[in-house]
Amino acid sequence: MEANKKWLSIPMDTRKQLISNVFCSNCLDAVTIEDFIIVDHPSGVLLEGKCKDCGNKVARVVELEE
């Protein structure tokens, strides 16, 4: 629940940019993450999901200042 609050504290346009800029080790490129969950992380939040293009597991840490 806390991770979701942190995620929602980020402006919507920034969240959209973060979602569409996740590195995929299979595609070797920045891709869009889909079907993701938001997990609490010591630096902020962690997005865990899959690559929109190939379905590979991807993740991104979003660092937040507290």
VMD Tcl script that draws the C-alpha trace (Angstrom):
set ca {
  {0.00 0.00 0.00}
  {2.82 2.41 0.85}
  {4.51 1.74 -2.49}
  {1.30 2.66 -4.34}
  {1.06 5.95 -2.43}
  {4.65 6.78 -3.37}
  {3.95 5.92 -7.02}
  {0.82 8.07 -7.12}
  {2.76 11.00 -5.63}
  {4.70 11.20 -8.93}
  {3.00 13.44 -11.54}
  {1.00 11.46 -14.11}
  {3.05 12.63 -17.12}
  {6.26 11.54 -15.36}
  {4.74 8.15 -14.49}
  {3.83 7.64 -18.17}
  {7.41 8.43 -19.20}
  {8.80 5.98 -16.63}
  {6.42 3.22 -17.79}
  {7.51 3.66 -21.40}
  {11.25 3.75 -20.61}
  {12.21 0.39 -19.05}
  {15.23 -1.57 -20.28}
  {14.56 -5.07 -21.64}
  {17.56 -7.42 -21.63}
  {15.98 -9.50 -24.39}
  {15.15 -6.64 -26.78}
  {18.28 -4.70 -25.71}
  {16.28 -1.49 -25.83}
  {14.01 0.76 -23.81}
  {10.48 -0.64 -23.90}
  {7.09 -0.17 -22.28}
  {6.41 -2.23 -19.16}
  {2.98 -3.85 -18.89}
  {1.11 -5.95 -16.34}
  {3.35 -4.46 -13.67}
  {3.12 -4.38 -9.91}
  {4.50 -1.65 -7.66}
  {6.75 -2.82 -4.83}
  {8.28 -0.80 -2.01}
  {12.04 -0.32 -2.47}
  {14.64 1.32 -0.18}
  {15.30 3.98 -2.85}
  {11.64 4.55 -3.75}
  {9.51 2.07 -5.66}
  {10.16 -0.90 -7.93}
  {8.06 -1.66 -11.01}
  {8.03 -5.37 -11.87}
  {6.27 -6.54 -15.01}
  {6.83 -7.72 -18.56}
  {8.08 -6.21 -21.80}
  {5.27 -5.10 -24.08}
  {7.23 -6.26 -27.13}
  {8.54 -9.73 -26.18}
  {6.96 -10.61 -22.83}
  {10.32 -10.89 -21.04}
  {10.36 -10.02 -17.34}
  {11.50 -6.44 -16.76}
  {11.86 -4.17 -13.75}
  {12.67 -0.56 -13.01}
  {13.62 1.20 -9.79}
  {12.15 4.67 -9.46}
  {14.18 6.64 -6.95}
  {12.27 9.11 -4.82}
  {13.45 11.78 -2.42}
  {11.77 11.66 0.94}
}
mol new
graphics top color blue
foreach p $ca { graphics top sphere $p radius 0.5 }
foreach p [lrange $ca 0 end-1] q [lrange $ca 1 end] { graphics top cylinder $p $q radius 0.2 }
display resetview
